[in-house]
Amino acid sequence: MKTLESIRYEVAPVQGGYTDQILELDLTSLAISTIDVEPGYRRKYVGGRGYAIKMIWDRTTKETRYDSPENILVMASGPLGNEPRFPGTGKFVVGTISPLTDTFIDSNIGGHFAPLLKMCGFDALAVKGISKKELVLIVDGDEGTITIAEAPLYGEEIDSGGLSYGEALIRDFTGGEFTENVAAVTTGNGALNARFGIINSLFYDRRRKRIRSKQAGRGGTGTVMRFKGLRAVLVRSSLPRVQANHPVDKKSVQEAGAKLKKVISQQDPKQLNLGAWGTPVLVEYMNKFHLLPVNNYQYGQHPDAPEVFADVFLNRYFERKVPDGCYMGCNLACAKGAENVVLTRGPRAGEKVGIDGPEYETSGAVTCQGIFDPPYIMEYNWYCDEYGLDTISMGVTAGFLMECFQRGYLTVQDTGYELSWGNIDSADRLLHETARGVGIGKICGQGVHRAKQWVAERWALRTKKSIEETMDELNKFAMEVKGLEFSMYICKESLAQQGGYGFSLKGPQHDEAWLIFIDQVHNEIPTFEMKAQALKWFPLIRTWFNAVGLCKLPWIDVRHPEAAKTDNPSQNQPTLEYYAKYYGATIGEKKTVQDILDDSERLHLLQKMINLRQGKGTRAFDQIPVRAMGPAYFNEYQSRSDYYDEWLKEHLAKDENYPTTPEERHQVILKLRKDAYQKLCDSVYQAKGYNADAVPLRETLEKFDLLDEKADSLLREYGL
């Protein structure tokens, strides 16, 4: 690698979970600098999400877009990341202005990268500017050097791939000797051609003896990385991991970790059994409760769904004897993988590869296209990672285009081939065309929000209908909000999850508000009031994990046996107490669960202000497609007419007559669902301290010390 810039530095020690140093890289000038973080700053803007949100708020403007030089790409964990004595501490976030939403996005990711970056002396990496050349950044804590180099070339196939390139780079850097002390982030060439590019977090798994990967999948973080000219970041540190956080109260950290590990080991096998099955176990649950996306969310259940249940992947692909996990010390170990899978499609057909996944979301992205084929799910998983494409946005956008084809808005003349449900050859072709940015794949790579505009323009030209009229129809089944594609849960029957998707600040993804299980499966928030309350507290708890560097699955997916005795079992409060103890013991301050909620709400409000500044923060941008609220078309109603008719009988007002025809019942159902969603908006906005247009009140910002001059000016623009 040709060195372009290199500096020596002294590695800042970790104390109480922080180094109080941020590494900043300007790719335009190739300048390397460090930012000192004051204690008051990190208390107010906690860790991963906090640093990312605050830097975007301070350093960007309403004109900033993903391809603006001043846009910042922030990679940060938090004070609780990197503690093998506590489960799930390998997480970090990647935050930036999204190519899909044009506002702040952060995507959660695991692996060894963030723990090693912290041991190299940095709580976060912030990248700005744009390079004319493709670059690699190397942060070497062992040598005390930070280097910017020209990205090396290895050969066309390797150079185009996020997984292949990262593995070659690590091998090159280590002289062929893979080690857990080196990790990397990178992405593939597909991220150059699509707005939903991902970032791969690559690490060496000594048990599987290969490089494995986790992904920052949502919102186009990889697209930003490649547009800036950053091909990869390598980090190295040989410091020991145990107690690397240097917590203030080591004993309490160990006690809290031991208690949570005991709950996981005893309860997970009795509950979801993620340790054995991984997240693919959710396919069976979602199908049972009509929540599995089929044919672009038209249906929630399919007779072929058992073909892609977790036992199929376990028996056919997963290695039962190899313990899994994405970071040291996590006994949930739900990150599954397969070895020596022979690819049968695409440009790498015939190669034998290791595949990390599939996660539930990836399986759902394929069933969303009407496909129930395990080999294709595995290949779709690998190619998306290799290309650097989000499996969710790819699958949902493909499903949208397939439905446009089904309903006549697109023809073979538009697409080049039939985009029909369940057609693996067509779906596979679309995937590879999207990665290359050619044909209909060039449109697919823009995401649903922009693809529907293209479809409307072509349809209007063909039929002489107005674009506005066509857009109204397409918006019924264009599964996006704020520009981001829905994650893989049908929410037609879950008002709580409808709100979870609509109110989510970064768009409809499960990271912020995964209420579908406690609402539809466990039925733990049955009343309207409970649903509205959950939409206040649930996102605050869930996204706090992104701030401090933790995986949220041990909290939400492994229920503490004592939780059932509490007033709100779905909060899983006994486990939250472990997290509060771990947090306080690490940083040396007494922390309660309420402190956790307050820290998270402050970040939530600041992110809301970014949305308002970027023009995406009002009530209009919380509205969801008709299909997210109920059966958008009559065929969807017919598929579950008995259910819908019973629902209607329960929800009609006493003085209303029961509609006589199925068509009338379908329309009344949609009206009731739309009315309920607007009522939910009013209730949740009030609970959050917003006005009726979803703008935070002045007193709400004052409560969390966020009403600075910039916030004051923004509120005035919205009449407050």
N, C-alpha and C positions, 0 to 999 in steps of 0.2 A: 504494500500500500504506500502510495506517495504521500508523504506528510506535507500538509499545507500550513499548519500552525500547531504548536505544541508548547505547553507550559508545565512547569513543576509546581506542585502545591503541597501544603501540609494537610493531611487528613484530619478533619475535625472529629473529635470523639463524640460518641453517642452518650447522652446523659438524659435519663428520664424519658427515653423514647424519641428524643430530638437531637439533631446536630446543630440546629439553628443556622444552617447554611443552605442557600438555594444556588444551584449552578445555572447560569444563564449563558445561552449561546446565540450569537447573532450571525445567521448564515449569510447575510449580505456582506458584512465586513469581516467575517471569520473571527470575530472578537469573542474571547472567553472571559467571563467575569463571575464573581460570586456576590451574593446578596446576603447581608447579615439580617437575621430575623430576630426581632425584639420579642421578649417574653409576652408582652401585652398583645402583640399581633397574633401569636399562635394560640393564645387563650381565646381570642375573639373569633379567629378564622381557623378553626381546627383542621390541621393536617391536610389530607389529600384534596377533598372537594373544596375545603375552605381556601387553601392557597390558590387553587385553580380559579375559583369563582372571583376571589378578590383581585387577582392579577388581571383577569379579563375585564372586570368592572373598572379598574383604575387605568388600564393602558389601551383600551380599545374604545371606539365611538360607535354611534348608531350607523355610521357609514361602513364600518368594518365588515368584511365578508371573509369567507374561508381562505380566499386567495390574496387577501391584502397583506402586504409585508408586515404590518404591525400586528396582525393576528398572532396569537401566542399558542403554542402547543405545550401544555404542562403535563408532566408525568410525576405523580406524587403519591406516596402512601400515607402515612400518618404515624402518630406516636405508638400505636399498638401493633403495627406491622413488624414482622421478624421476631417472633417469640415461639420457638418450637415447644415450649411447655404449655402453650395455649392453642386450641384448635383454630385453624383457618386464618393464619396471620401472614400469608404471602400476597395479600391483595394490594392493588394500587389503582388509581384512576388516571385516565387520560382525558384532559379537558381542553376545549378549544371552541371557536366559532364554527358551527357545523355547515358543511356544504349542502345538507338537506334542509335544515330548518332556518339557517341564517341567524341563529342565536346560540346561546351557550349550550354545549352538550358535554356530558362527561360519561365515560364508559368504563365499567369495572372489569378488572383483569387480574389473573393470578400468575403464579410462577415464582421464579427466584430473582427477577430483575430488580424489583423495588427493595427487597432486603439487602441485596448486594450494593445497590446505589447508596443506601443509607450507610452501610459499613464503609463505603468509599468516602463518606463524609458529607452527604447531601440528602436533605429531606425531600428535595424536588429538583427536577430538571425543567427549565423553561426555555423554549426555542422560539425565536422570532426571526424575521427576515426571510429572504429567498436566495438560494444559491443558483448560479448558472450551471454548475457542475453537480453531479451526484456525489454526496459526501457520506462518510462514516465518522461517527464520534466514538472515541474510545476513552473511557474513564477507568484508569488503572490505579486502584487503591494500593496495590502491592508495591508499585513503582513510584507512586505519588506523581503521576503524570496525567494530563488531559490532552488528547490529541485529536485534531481534525485532519482527516486524510481523504484523498480521492477514493471513491468506492471502487474496489477491485473488480475485474472482469474474470469470470470463470468459464463462460460458455453460454450460449443462447438459452438453453433450457434452464440451467441453474440461475442465470441472471434474471430471468423473468419471474421466478418464484419466490414467494415470501418464506416458505419453509426451507426449500432447497438452498436459497441464497444464504439464509441465516445459518444453516448447518455448515455450509462451506466456509463461511466467515469465521465461525467459532473454531472449526478444525484448523483453519489457516492460522488463527491467532494463537492457538494452544500447541501448534506443531503436531496436530493429529491426536493429542491426548485429551479427550473430553474430560471435564471436571465439573463438579457442582459449584465451583468457585467462579465460574464464568457464565454469564447469561447475556441475552441480547433481545432487542426488539427490532422488528423489521416488517415489511409488507411486500406484496407482489405487484406485478405490473398491472393487474386488474384494477388496483387502486388509482392508477393513472387515468383510467378510462371510465370510471364509475364514481358517482358521488358517495357511495356507501362502502368505501374502502375501510378495511380493518387494520389493526396492528396486532401482530403475533408476538407473544412473549415466549421466548425459547429458552429452555433449560435442559440440562442433562439429568436423566433419570438413571441412577446407577443400578437399579434393580432390573429395568428393562434394557439397560445398556444402549440407549439411543437418546437423541435429542427429541424432546416432547414440546408441545405448545399449548398455550391458552390464548384467548383472543379478547381484545377490546373491540367488540363487534358493532356497536350501535353509533349511528350519527356521522360516519365518515371521517373518523380520526386518522385512518390510514391514508385517505385522500389528501388531507392536509399535510401529513408527513411527507408524502411523495411530491406534492406540489412545491413544498419548500426546498426540495432537493436533498432531503435527509433519507438516505437509503437504509441506515441501520444505526443503532447505538449498542456498543459493547461495554459491559462493566465487569470488573474483576476485583475480588477481595478474598483473601485466604483467612481472614479473622474467624474465630469460632462463632457459631450461630447462637448457642445456648447462652443466655444472659447478655447477648450482644446489645440489647436495648438498654442495659444498665438501669433497670427500674429502681426507683427510690426505695420501694418496699419489696424486696425479692421474695420473701416468704409469702406475702399475700398474693403475689402473682402466681406463685407455684400452687397455692391452695385453691385459688379460683380456677386455674387451668385443670387441676386434678378433678375438681368437682364436675366441671363441664364435660371432661372426657369420660367420666363415669356415667353421666346421663346419656351421652352419645352411645357408648358401648352397650348399655343396658336397654335403652329405649329404641334406638334406630332399627334393630332387627324386628321389633314388635310393631313398628309403624311403617314408614315408607321403605325401609331397608335399602337406603341409598348406598350404604357401604357395599352391598352385594350387586345391586342392579344399576346404580347410577341414576341420573335423572330420566333416562328412557322409561323408567317405571311409571312416569306420569302419563304416558300415552294411554295406558289401560284405564286409568282414572278418568282422564279427559273424555275418552270415547264413551265410557259408561254413563257419564253425566251430560252427554251431548255438548261437550266443550272443545272437542278436537277440530281444528279448522280443516274443512274439506271443500274443495272447489271454491277457493277464495271466500271462505267463511260462510258459504251458503248453508252448509250443513255441519252439524257437530258430531256426527256419528257415521260409521260406514261398516258394512259387513266384512270388508277386507282388512279392517284395522288390526285384527289379531296377527296378521302377517308381520306387523312391525312393533309388536309388544316387546317388552324388555327381555323376556326369556329367549326370544329369537336371537337377539344380539349377544346375549350371554352365552348361549349354547354354540352359536356359529362363529363369533368373532372375539369375544373378550377372553382374556387369559385369567382364569379363576384363581390360579395359585399366586399371582403377582399382586402384592398390595399396591394400591393406587393412591392418588392424591396429588394436589398441585403444589403443596409445600410441606416442609418437614413438620412433624408433630401433629398433623391433623388426622385423628383416628376416624373421622367420618369417611374420608378417602373415597369420594364419590366420582372423581375424575377418571372415567374409564377409557380404555384404548385397546387397539387391536394390532397384531403384528403380522407381517408378511402377507398383506392383502394385495392380490394381483389386480391392477387396474385393467379394465376391459374397454374403456371408452376414452375419448379425448386424445390430445397429443402425446400423453404419456402412457398410452395403452401398452400393456405387456410388462410394465415395471412393477416391482414388488415394493410396497411402502408400508410404513407404520402409520396408523390413523388414530388420532386422539379425538374421541367422540364415538357416536354422536351424542350430543346433549338432546334433551327433549325438544328444545326450540328448533333444532335442525331437522329432526324427524317431522315436526309440525309444519315446517316450511316446505317439505316435500309433499306431505298429504294435502297441503293447501293447493297443490297443483294436481290433485287427484291421483297421486302415485303412492302405492303401498308395496314397495319393493326394497327389501333390506340391502342388497348389493348396490342399488342405485343410491340409496341414502348414504352409504359409506363413501362412495365415490364423490357424490355431491359435497359431502363434508370435507373430504381431502382437497378437492379442486378449489372450493371456495377459500380454504385456508391458504393454499398454495398461491392462488391468484390474488389473495388479499381482499376478498369480498365478504360482506355480511350475509350469512346464510338466511337470516330473517328478511332483510330488505330485498334480497335477491328473490326469495320464494314468494313474497307478497306481491312484488312488482310483476313477477312472471304470472302469478295467479290473476292479477288485475288484467293483464294483457290477454290472458286466456279467456277471461269472461267477456272482455270486449269482443273477442273473436266469436264466442258462443252467441252473443246477443246481436251480432252483425255490425258492430261499430268498426271492426277490422276485417279485412279479407286477405286471402293469400297474396293478392297484389300489394298489400301493405306490408305484410310480414315476410313473404318469401316462402312460407310453408305453413301447414296447418298447425295452429296452436290449440290443440284439443286436449281436454282433460284426460289424464292417465297416460298420455303419449310420452314415453320415456325418451324416445329419439328426438322429439321436438323440444322437450324440456332440456335435454342435454345440449342440444345445438344452441338453444337460447343462452344457456349458461356460458358456453365458450365464446359465443359472439359478444356477450356482455363484457367478458374479461378483455376481449380484443377491441371493443368499441366499434364494431362493424354491424351492418344490417340493422335489424330490429333490436339487436343487442345494444346499439348505441342509445336507443330510446329507453330501453329497460334500465340501463345504467344511470339514468337521471332520477330514478325513483318514481313512486306513484304520483306525487304531486305534480311533477313536470310532465310525466308521461300522459296524464289525463288531458292536459292542455293540448298536447300534440295530437292525441286521438280526436279531441273535440274539433280542432281546426280542420283535420282531414275529413271528418264526418260532415261538418258544416259545408265544406267545399263541394263534397259529393252530393249532398241532399238539398243544399241551399237553405238549410235551417240555421238559426243563429247559434253562435258559439255559446252564448249564455244559456240557451235552452238545453243544449247538449250537455253542458257542464252540470246543470242541475240534475240531469239523469245519471251522469257518470259519478257524481258525488254520492249517490246512494250506495255504491259498492266500491268506491275508491278508498281502501282501508288505510287512511293516513289522517293524522291530526298534527298541525303545526309543521307539516312537511315530513314527518317521520312515520314510517310504516308501523302498523300494529305488531305487537308480539303475538305469540301463537296460542291465544286463548279466546274462544267464543264468549262474548259477553252479552249476548242477546237476552239471556235470562237472569243476568246478575247486574242489578242497578248499581251495586257497590263497585263492581269492576268497570262498569261504564264510566263512573266518575273517576276511578283510578286511572283509566286511560285518558279521559278528557282533561282532567285537572293536572295531570303530570306535566311538570314544567318543561321537560325536554322532549315531550311527545309520548305517544302511547306505547310504552315499554314496561316490562314486568319488574324492572329494577326498582322503580320508585313506589309502585303500589300493586303488589300481587295479592289482591283480595279474593281471587276466584275460589281458592281452596276453603277459606274460612266462611265464605258466603254460600257457595253452591254445594260443596262436598260435606263440610262439617255443619253448615247451617247455624253458625254461632253469632251472626248479626242479623236476625230475622226481621227486625223492625226498621222502618225508615229512619228513625232517630239513631239507631245503632249504626246503620250504614253511614249516615252523615258524620257521626262522631269518628268512625274508623277512618274516614277520608281525611280527618285532621291528624290523628295520632299515628296512623300506620306509616305514611310516607316519612314522618319525622324519625321514627325508629329505624325504618329500613335504610334510609339514605345516610344515617349516622355512621353505619358500618363503612361506607365509602369515604367518610371523612377521616376515620382513624386507622384504616388499613386492614379491615377484617372481612372475612366471608360471612354473609348473613344466613347461610343455610343451616348452621347449627342452632340458630335462634328460631327461624320460621318453620323449618322442616323436621325438627326433633323436639317434640313437646315434652317438657318437664312433667313428671308424674304429679307434682304438687300444683301445677297450673290449674287443674280442674277444680281445685278448692278456692280459687280466687274469683273475684267479681267478674273478671273479663279473661277467660281462659285463652282466648286467641292472642292476647298480648304476651303470653308466656313469661310472665313477670319474674318467676323464680330464676329463670335463665338470665333475664336482663340484670338481675342483681349481681350475677357473676361478672357480667361485662362491666357494670359500674365499679365493682371492686377492683377488677383488673385495670381499668382505666385510672382510677385514683391511685392505686398502688404504683403504677408505672410512672406517672408524672409527679407524684408526691403531693396531690391535693385531694381532699375528700370529695368524692363525686357521688351524686344520687342519680336515680333514674330520671328524675325531673331535670337535673342538670344536663343530662344527655339530650333530653327533648328540647331544652332551651338552646343548647349549642346548635342543634340541628335546625331549629326553627329560624335562628339568625341567618344561617346559610341559605335556607329555603327562601327567606324574604329577599336576600341580596340577589339570588338567582332570579326571583320574580321581577326585580327591578331591572335586571339585564334584559329580560324578555320584553318588558314595557318599553325600554329604550330602543330595542330592535324592532318594535312594532308587532310583537307577537304575544302580548301579555293580557289582553282584555278578554271579556266574556266570549266574544266572537271566535276567539282562537281556542276555546275550550269545547267547542261544539264538535260532536262526533257524527260519523256517517249514519244514515238510517239503518244500515245493516248491523251496526253495532248496538242498536236499540231493539231490534226486532226483525221479523221476516220482511226484508225489503221488497221482495217480489212474491207473487202468489204461489210459485212453486215451492218456496221455502215454507210458507204457511201450510200448504198441502202435505208436506213431508211429515208434519207433526200436528195435524189439524185437531186431533183429540186433545192433545196437551193445550194447545192455544185456546180451544173452545172452553175448556175448564178454567183456564186462567182468566179468560174474559168474564165468565160468570162470577168469579170471585172478586173481580175488580170493577165491575160496572156499578155505578151509583144506583141506589134503591129505586130512584124514580126514572131510571133509563130503561128503555125496552131492549131486550136481547135481539140483535140483528138476525134477520131470517135467512139471509144467503151467506155462503162462505166468503164471497167477495166483500160483502159489507162488514163481516166480522174481521176480516183481514185489515181493512182500513180503520176500523174503530180501535183495534189493538195498537196499531201504529200511533194513532192520536194519543191514546192513553200513555203509551211509552214515552212519547215526546214530551207530554205534559209533566210526567214524573221526573224526567231528566232536568227540565227547567226548574222544577221545585227543588231538586237536589242542588242545583247550582246556587240558588238563593240561600239554602240552609248552610252549605259548606262555606260559601264566601263569608257569611256572617260569623261562623265559627272561627275562621282564619283571620278575622279582622280586616276584611276587604269591604269595599262598597259593592253595589249591585252589578257594576261592570267589571268586577274582579280586580280592582286597583286597591292596593293596601292603603288603609287610613293612616293619617299622620301619627296618631297615637300608637298605632301598631309598630311603625318604624322606630318611634321614640323609645318604646319599651325595650328594644334590642339595640339601642344606641346606633342606629343606622341612618338617622335623618341628618346627613351632612348637606353641604351646599349643592352637590350634584343631585342627590335624591330630592331635595327640596325643589329644585328647578324642574325636575322630571314630573313630580306630582302636580306642579302648577300647570304643566302642559296638559294634564288630564283633569284639570279643573278642581284640584284639591289644595 
